[in-house]
């Protein structure tokens, strides 16, 4: 006769998985249901065949442990558990030896200030086009903010005796400041969204990328995921507060604008980035930690399913991938642009795509060349070329002066045109990284020529960059010659008197401009006359034997397509 408790126990066993035991310990890293000693004794005495029952607590029962706080406690516990899991992943990521901007400046400030070195740093800083744009933005903000401050404090009452004049100047500078800060938030927001996605995904490559941006010296910090999330959330709060303030400035006239709403949005928009910057300094993100201890800890953490540590596995994988790629790829140390700037007929499909889908093609090309995320480039480039027009046009709505209104609209249009320089900036980075030929036609300044090409013929420049990226393979940040098919591989058998020198033939493309001058012809492994013994070509041997061995030595074979590609 089977008792009711035995029946219930048997039914309970049928529905339970086999990864957790009833003895109160963890199985496979999951929580278990604790069972008292008396219950375990009953189980083992009355029905020894059942043994230890595997029990996995459903996630919906976790609220029993969280007390009376309900969903709020559950959310905080879930966030804490998520942070702990991310911290475990962080320990398995190898440390970076490079230093970011923060590390370089902190190292410079620790020593005595050298004005010559500081002047040299400033000269290098101003050479960056993005820094020039940032400097112009700061100057505009400073001038407009100073005028607004003088009007608010009454220092310009003599120059502007009428209240209507002061109100007009106040509104003009207020709208200009609002437009400038809104544009800055729009330009930065795609990148901040990308950082938020990386934090949510938290893969090894994402961890390394975020460390270079938010961590001092790019090294591991305790609970870095949580601290990075705080900084990124504050930066998002800054953007949304600025958007709300922008809506209040555009949607209401000055007399009808809610002062409380403006004050709250302005305070949050200013305080959020300030708190984020301060937090990144005083939190573990801005402190130094013992890297040697972290390295030893990382070396002792094995990857799942293997006996290798994280550093060992990453090192072996990287070495293997580099060896495999170098075996079948020849690095091009002097690459050239594929076709001239106006050779749009060389690949008409790319030309049409560059014309009608410029933003998408640009972002896709930048990502495959290793210059960042495709979606970030698409959104940022689109905003650079469209946002100023709409922002300054909306800013001119509440301005009564017709001249000022037209000037603001014209300013927005001009900034949209200059937004094409974003493509010129990345063309400079592409040319420098891959050692592509420079164009010295503009006063001997290649950077000015790159900007001019994008400003006056952006579609032609984009098509040329895409053709160049198609012509080569990008391996470890370098351009390599593509592997050709067996049918298209050219072979050449050199004569012994030519000392095994490499042969070249003129390519079909022109030698002038940026076109590739020579195309390499597949040549087998051979060397000069020192490789051959004297008796091999002695006059006593028959010509047929010599000819047969010559063919065996110099017969070209097409390369075998690599079985493992990175």
C-alpha positions in Angstrom: 0.0 0.0 0.0 1.5 3.2 -1.1 0.9 6.2 1.2 -0.2 9.6 0.0 3.1 11.1 0.8 4.9 8.6 -1.4 2.5 9.4 -4.3 3.1 13.1 -3.9 6.8 12.5 -3.8 6.7 10.4 -7.0 4.6 13.1 -8.7 7.0 15.7 -7.5 10.0 13.8 -8.9 8.4 13.5 -12.4 8.2 17.3 -12.8 11.6 18.2 -11.5 14.8 18.6 -13.6 18.0 16.9 -12.7 20.4 19.7 -12.0 19.9 20.6 -8.3 19.8 18.3 -5.3 17.7 18.5 -2.2 20.6 18.6 0.2 20.7 22.4 0.3 23.8 22.8 -1.9 24.1 24.4 -5.3 24.1 22.3 -8.5 25.4 23.9 -11.7 25.5 27.3 -10.0 21.7 27.5 -9.4 19.7 28.1 -6.2 18.2 25.0 -4.5 15.4 24.3 -2.2 16.7 23.6 1.3 15.3 20.3 2.9 15.6 19.6 6.6 17.5 16.6 8.0 14.3 15.0 9.1 12.8 15.2 5.7 16.0 13.8 4.1 15.9 11.0 6.6 12.4 10.1 5.7 13.2 10.2 2.1 16.2 7.9 2.5 14.6 5.5 4.9 11.1 5.1 3.4 12.0 5.2 -0.3 15.8 4.7 -0.8 15.4 4.3 -4.6 14.5 8.0 -4.9 17.7 9.2 -3.5 18.3 13.0 -3.8 15.6 14.7 -5.7 16.8 17.4 -8.2 14.8 20.6 -7.6 15.2 23.8 -9.6 13.4 26.8 -8.0 11.3 28.6 -10.6 12.2 32.2 -11.1 8.6 33.3 -10.3 9.0 32.0 -6.7 12.0 34.2 -5.9 9.6 36.9 -4.5 9.3 34.7 -1.4 12.9 35.6 -0.4 12.6 39.2 -1.1 10.5 40.3 1.8 7.6 42.7 1.8 9.1 45.2 -0.7 7.5 43.5 -3.6 8.5 44.3 -7.2 11.0 47.1 -6.1 13.1 44.7 -4.1 12.8 42.1 -6.8 14.1 44.6 -9.4 17.0 45.6 -7.2 17.9 42.0 -6.5 17.8 41.2 -10.1 20.0 44.2 -11.0 22.5 43.2 -8.3 22.6 39.6 -9.6 23.1 40.9 -13.1 25.9 43.2 -12.0 27.6 40.2 -10.2 27.4 38.2 -13.4 28.9 41.0 -15.4 31.7 41.3 -12.9 32.6 37.7 -13.4 32.8 38.3 -17.1 35.0 41.3 -16.5 37.6 39.2 -14.6 38.0 36.9 -17.6 39.0 39.8 -20.0 42.7 40.5 -20.4 44.0 43.8 -19.1 45.1 46.5 -21.6 48.5 48.0 -21.3 47.7 51.2 -23.2 46.8 54.4 -21.6 44.0 56.7 -22.6 43.8 60.4 -22.6 43.1 60.6 -18.9 46.1 58.4 -18.1 48.4 60.5 -20.2 47.3 63.8 -18.7 47.4 62.5 -15.2 50.9 61.3 -15.8 51.9 64.7 -17.1 50.3 66.6 -14.2 52.1 64.5 -11.6 55.3 66.1 -12.7 56.4 69.7 -12.9 54.5 71.6 -15.6 56.6 72.2 -18.7 55.3 75.1 -20.7 57.1 74.0 -23.8 55.6 70.5 -23.6 52.2 72.0 -22.9 52.4 74.3 -25.9 53.4 71.3 -28.0 50.4 69.3 -26.8 48.1 72.2 -27.6 49.6 72.4 -31.2 49.0 68.7 -31.7 45.5 69.1 -30.2 44.5 71.9 -32.6 45.6 69.9 -35.6 42.7 67.5 -35.1 39.7 68.6 -37.2 37.3 67.5 -34.5 39.0 69.6 -32.0 38.8 72.6 -34.3 35.1 72.1 -34.6 34.8 71.8 -30.8 36.8 75.0 -30.3 34.5 76.9 -32.6 31.5 75.5 -30.7 33.0 76.6 -27.4 33.7 80.1 -28.8 30.1 80.5 -30.0 28.7 79.3 -26.7 31.0 81.7 -24.8 30.1 84.7 -26.9 26.4 84.1 -26.8 26.4 83.2 -23.2 28.3 86.3 -22.3 25.8 88.5 -24.1 22.9 86.7 -22.4 24.5 87.2 -19.0 25.1 90.9 -19.7 21.5 91.4 -20.7 20.1 89.5 -17.7 22.3 91.5 -15.2 21.4 94.9 -16.8 25.0 95.7 -17.8 23.8 96.6 -21.4 21.0 98.9 -20.3 22.8 101.9 -21.6 23.4 100.3 -25.0 19.9 98.9 -25.0 17.7 101.4 -23.3 14.4 100.0 -24.4 13.0 96.9 -22.8 11.8 95.5 -26.1 15.4 95.7 -27.4 16.7 93.8 -24.3 14.0 91.2 -24.6 14.9 90.7 -28.3 18.6 90.3 -27.6 17.8 87.9 -24.7 15.6 85.7 -26.9 18.0 85.6 -29.8 21.0 84.5 -27.6 18.8 82.1 -25.6 17.7 80.4 -28.9 21.3 80.3 -30.2 22.5 78.7 -27.0 19.6 76.2 -27.0 20.4 75.3 -30.6 24.1 74.8 -30.0 23.6 72.5 -26.9 20.8 70.6 -28.7 23.1 69.9 -31.7 25.9 68.7 -29.4 23.5 66.3 -27.7 22.2 65.1 -31.0 25.7 64.4 -32.3 26.7 62.6 -29.1 23.6 60.6 -28.6 24.2 57.8 -31.2 27.5 57.0 -29.5 25.9 57.0 -26.1 23.2 54.6 -27.3 25.9 52.4 -28.6 27.7 52.4 -25.3 24.4 51.4 -23.6 24.0 48.5 -26.0 27.5 47.4 -25.3 26.8 47.5 -21.6 23.7 45.4 -22.0 25.5 42.9 -24.2 28.8 42.8 -22.3 30.9 40.6 -24.5 34.7 40.5 -24.2 35.2 42.8 -27.1 32.6 45.2 -25.7 34.3 45.2 -22.3 37.7 46.2 -23.9 36.0 49.0 -25.9 34.3 50.5 -22.9 37.3 50.3 -20.7 39.3 52.4 -23.1 36.6 55.1 -22.8 35.5 55.1 -19.2 38.3 53.4 -17.2 41.5 55.0 -16.2 44.4 53.5 -18.2 41.9 51.2 -19.8 42.3 48.5 -17.0 39.9 46.5 -15.0 38.1 48.2 -12.1 36.1 46.6 -9.4 32.4 46.4 -10.3 33.1 48.3 -13.4 29.9 47.4 -15.2 27.8 49.1 -12.5 29.9 52.2 -12.4 29.9 52.5 -16.2 26.1 52.1 -16.3 25.7 55.0 -13.8 27.9 57.2 -16.0 26.1 56.2 -19.2 22.6 56.7 -17.7 23.6 60.2 -16.5 24.7 61.1 -19.9 21.4 59.9 -21.4 19.6 62.0 -18.8 21.6 65.0 -20.0 20.4 64.4 -23.6 16.7 63.9 -22.7 16.7 66.9 -20.4 18.2 69.1 -23.1 15.6 67.8 -25.6 12.8 68.7 -23.2 14.3 72.2 -22.6 14.5 72.6 -26.4 10.9 71.8 -26.8 9.9 74.4 -24.2 12.0 77.0 -25.9 10.5 76.2 -29.3 6.9 75.5 -28.3 6.3 78.6 -26.1 7.0 82.3 -26.5 9.0 83.9 -23.8 6.0 85.4 -22.0 4.1 82.1 -22.0 7.1 79.8 -21.3 6.7 77.9 -17.9 9.6 79.1 -15.7 9.4 76.1 -13.4 9.7 73.6 -16.3 12.6 75.6 -17.8 14.4 75.8 -14.5 14.1 72.0 -13.8 15.1 71.0 -17.3 18.0 73.4 -17.3 19.2 72.3 -13.9 19.1 68.6 -14.8 20.7 69.2 -18.2 23.6 71.0 -16.5 23.9 68.8 -13.4 23.8 65.4 -15.1 27.0 65.6 -17.1 28.7 67.4 -14.2 27.8 64.5 -11.9 28.8 62.0 -14.5 32.3 63.6 -14.9 32.8 63.8 -11.1 31.6 60.3 -10.6 34.0 58.9 -13.2 36.8 60.5 -11.3 36.0 59.6 -7.7 34.5 56.2 -8.4 36.7 53.1 -9.0 36.7 54.1 -12.7 39.1 56.9 -12.0 41.4 55.1 -9.6 44.5 53.0 -10.0 44.6 49.4 -8.9 47.3 46.7 -8.8 47.3 45.3 -12.3 49.7 42.4 -11.4 47.2 41.0 -8.9 44.4 41.3 -11.5 46.5 39.5 -14.1 47.3 36.6 -11.8 43.6 36.4 -10.9 42.6 36.4 -14.6 45.2 33.7 -15.4 43.6 31.4 -12.8 40.1 31.7 -14.2 39.6 28.9 -16.8 37.2 29.4 -19.7 34.2 27.1 -19.7 34.8 23.7 -21.1 38.6 24.1 -21.4 41.6 23.8 -19.3 43.1 27.1 -20.5 42.8 30.4 -18.7 41.3 33.3 -20.5 44.6 35.0 -21.3 46.1 31.7 -22.6 43.1 31.0 -24.7 42.8 34.5 -26.2 46.6 34.5 -26.9 46.5 31.1 -28.6 43.5 32.1 -30.6 45.0 35.3 -31.7 48.3 33.7 -32.6 46.6 31.0 -34.6 44.4 33.5 -36.5 47.3 35.7 -37.3 49.4 32.8 -38.5 46.5 31.5 -40.7 45.9 34.9 -42.2 49.5 35.7 -42.8 50.1 32.3 -44.5 47.6 33.0 -47.2 47.5 36.9 -47.3 50.2 39.2 -48.5 50.2 42.5 -46.7 50.2 45.5 -49.1 52.6 48.0 -47.7 52.0 50.6 -50.4 48.3 50.3 -51.4 46.7 52.8 -53.8 43.3 54.2 -54.3 41.2 52.0 -56.6 40.6 54.3 -59.6 40.6 58.0 -59.8 38.1 60.3 -58.0 35.9 60.6 -61.1 36.2 57.0 -62.3 32.6 56.3 -61.5 32.2 54.0 -64.5 34.7 51.5 -63.1 32.0 50.1 -60.9 28.7 51.7 -61.7 26.8 49.8 -59.1 28.9 51.2 -56.3 28.5 54.7 -57.8 24.7 54.4 -57.8 24.6 53.1 -54.2 26.9 55.9 -53.1 24.6 58.4 -54.7 21.2 57.2 -53.4 22.2 55.5 -50.1 25.1 57.6 -49.1 24.7 57.4 -45.3 24.1 53.6 -45.3 27.1 52.9 -47.6 29.3 55.2 -45.6 28.5 53.5 -42.3 28.9 50.0 -43.8 32.3 50.9 -45.3 33.6 52.4 -42.1 32.7 49.3 -40.1 34.4 46.9 -42.4 37.5 49.0 -42.4 37.6 48.9 -38.6 36.5 52.5 -37.8 33.6 51.8 -35.5 30.0 50.7 -35.4 28.0 51.0 -38.7 24.8 52.3 -37.1 26.7 55.0 -35.1 28.3 56.3 -38.3 25.0 56.2 -40.2 23.1 58.1 -37.5 25.9 60.6 -36.8 26.5 61.4 -40.5 22.8 61.8 -41.1 22.5 64.2 -38.1 25.5 66.3 -39.2 23.9 66.8 -42.6 20.3 67.4 -41.6 20.0 68.4 -37.9 21.4 72.0 -38.1 18.8 73.0 -40.7 15.8 72.0 -38.6 17.3 73.1 -35.3 18.0 76.7 -36.4 14.8 77.0 -38.4 12.8 76.0 -35.3 15.0 78.4 -33.2 14.0 81.3 -35.5 10.2 80.8 -35.0 10.0 82.8 -31.7 12.3 85.6 -32.9 10.5 88.7 -34.1 13.4 90.3 -36.0 13.2 89.2 -39.6 16.9 89.8 -40.3 18.0 87.7 -37.4 15.5 85.0 -38.4 17.0 84.8 -41.9 20.5 84.7 -40.6 19.7 81.8 -38.3 18.1 79.9 -41.2 21.1 80.5 -43.4 23.4 79.4 -40.6 21.6 76.1 -40.3 21.9 75.5 -44.1 25.6 76.3 -44.1 26.2 73.9 -41.2 24.4 71.2 -43.0 26.7 71.6 -46.0 29.8 71.6 -43.7 28.4 68.4 -42.2 29.9 66.6 -45.2 33.3 67.3 -43.7 32.5 64.4 -41.4 33.2 62.1 -44.3 36.4 64.0 -45.0 37.6 63.4 -41.5 37.2 59.7 -41.8 38.9 59.7 -45.2 41.9 61.2 -43.5 41.9 58.4 -40.9 41.6 55.8 -43.7 44.5 57.3 -45.6 46.7 57.5 -42.6 46.0 54.0 -41.2 46.4 52.1 -44.5 49.2 54.3 -45.9 47.2 55.3 -49.0 48.6 58.0 -51.4 48.1 61.6 -50.3 46.7 64.3 -52.6 49.0 67.4 -52.3 47.1 69.5 -54.8 45.7 71.9 -52.1 48.7 73.9 -50.9 50.6 70.7 -50.2 48.2 69.8 -47.4 46.6 66.3 -47.9 44.1 66.9 -45.1 42.7 70.0 -46.9 42.5 68.1 -50.2 40.5 65.3 -48.5 38.1 67.8 -47.0 37.7 69.5 -50.3 37.0 66.3 -52.1 34.2 65.4 -49.7 32.9 69.0 -49.7 32.6 69.4 -53.5 32.2 65.8 -54.6 31.1 63.7 -51.7 29.6 60.9 -53.8 32.7 60.5 -55.9 34.9 60.3 -52.8 32.6 57.8 -51.2 32.6 55.6 -54.3 36.4 55.7 -54.5 36.7 54.6 -50.8 34.3 51.7 -51.3 36.1 50.5 -54.4 39.4 50.6 -52.6 38.0 48.7 -49.7 36.6 46.1 -52.1 39.9 45.7 -53.9 41.7 44.7 -50.7 41.1 42.6 -47.6 41.4 44.1 -44.2 43.4 41.8 -41.9 44.6 43.0 -38.4 44.2 46.6 -39.4 46.2 46.3 -42.7 45.3 46.0 -46.3 46.1 42.7 -47.9 45.8 41.5 -51.5 42.7 39.4 -52.1 43.0 35.8 -53.0 42.3 35.2 -56.6 40.5 32.2 -58.1 42.3 29.4 -59.8 41.1 30.5 -63.2 42.2 34.0 -62.8 45.6 33.2 -61.3 48.4 34.1 -63.7 51.5 31.9 -63.8 55.0 32.6 -64.9 58.1 30.3 -65.2 61.3 32.4 -65.0 64.5 31.4 -66.7 67.5 30.5 -64.6 69.5 33.4 -65.9 66.9 35.8 -64.4 68.0 34.9 -60.9 64.4 34.3 -59.8 63.6 38.0 -59.8 59.9 38.9 -59.5 58.1 39.7 -62.7 55.6 42.5 -63.1 53.3 43.5 -65.8 51.5 46.7 -66.3 47.9 46.6 -65.2 45.0 47.6 -67.3 44.3 50.6 -65.2 46.2 53.8 -65.8 49.6 54.5 -64.1 48.6 58.1 -63.5 46.8 59.5 -60.5 45.7 57.1 -57.8 45.4 54.1 -60.0 47.4 51.0 -59.2 50.5 51.0 -61.3 51.5 47.4 -61.4 49.6 44.2 -60.6 51.5 41.3 -59.2 51.8 38.1 -61.1 51.7 34.8 -59.2 55.2 33.5 -59.0 56.2 30.2 -57.3 58.9 29.7 -54.8 62.2 30.0 -56.5 65.6 31.4 -55.9 68.7 32.4 -57.8 71.4 30.2 -59.4 73.0 29.4 -56.0 70.1 27.1 -55.3 71.1 24.7 -58.1 74.1 22.4 -58.0 76.7 22.5 -60.7 76.0 18.9 -61.9 72.4 19.7 -62.4 73.1 21.9 -65.5 76.4 20.3 -66.6 76.8 19.9 -70.3 77.1 16.1 -70.0 73.4 15.8 -69.1 70.8 15.5 -71.7 68.6 18.4 -72.5 65.4 16.6 -71.9 66.4 15.8 -68.3 67.4 19.4 -67.7 64.2 20.7 -69.2 62.1 18.3 -67.1 63.7 19.3 -63.9 63.4 22.9 -64.9 59.7 22.6 -65.3 59.4 20.8 -62.0 61.2 23.6 -60.2 59.5 26.5 -61.9 56.0 25.3 -62.6 53.6 27.6 -61.0 50.8 26.3 -58.8 47.8 28.4 -57.8 47.5 29.0 -54.0 45.2 26.7 -52.1 42.2 28.5 -50.6 42.7 28.5 -46.8 40.5 26.0 -45.0 40.3 28.2 -42.0 39.5 31.8 -42.4 39.4 34.3 -39.6 
